[in-house]
Amino acid sequence: EEGLAAISDSDLTAYVDLSGVASETHEVTLPVHVECPTCRRRPVRVVGSEPASVTLKIERRLTEDHRVRVDVPSALPSACREIDPGVVPAIVLVSGAESRLDLVHAVRTEIEAVDIADEGVQQGGYPVTAVTAAGTPVPDVSIEPSVVSVTLRIVDLPTCVQAAVLPVYNGAPAPGYYVADISVEPATVELTGESELLAE
């Protein structure tokens, strides 16, 4: 009993031996081995383990390349402008068990807030995540690199222009009155169409 009291969890190492296991995907049951080097200095002997064996699923570890998708909020006040994201690197490597990689639908980085002044840019490093078709993260996969550099720019759409509204009125007010001011709301409108027509 004195010898057992002196043994701690750190003195014991439990493991299974995978040498000789085939590389194709399958389940295999292996015995659990327990080593206790410090037990030799005490009157303690390892007689077994519980559980005595474990069942493992053996899978191939694969690596795939995926293009990074940038998700940005579509909150620009003008429909004639859009956010153009640039990503470096544009392609990342995703590694993991074959069954996990089968779940990967996309690799994305999400930018929650966009603060870009006109003609300005927003830059930063953002983490990437492997997601399923439903948008949920895929666990137990590694991505290299795990952080990408994203540059956001505002660009004008060639099929959309903003035009000022110029009011035109006919007739004249009653004698003794005159038009002091004309206000228009909204002051500008957005026109969409073929770029050649909009250029006129």
Salt bridges, closest charged atoms under 4 A:
GLU64 OE1 - HIS66 NE2 3.23
ASP71 OD1 - ARG69 NE 3.05
ASP71 OD2 - ARG108 NH1 3.67
GLU98 OE2 - ARG60 NH2 2.82
ASP118 OD1 - ARG81 NH1 3.22
GLU119 OE2 - ARG81 NH2 3.02
ASP140 OD2 - ARG100 NH2 3.32
ASP156 OD1 - ARG81 NE 2.81
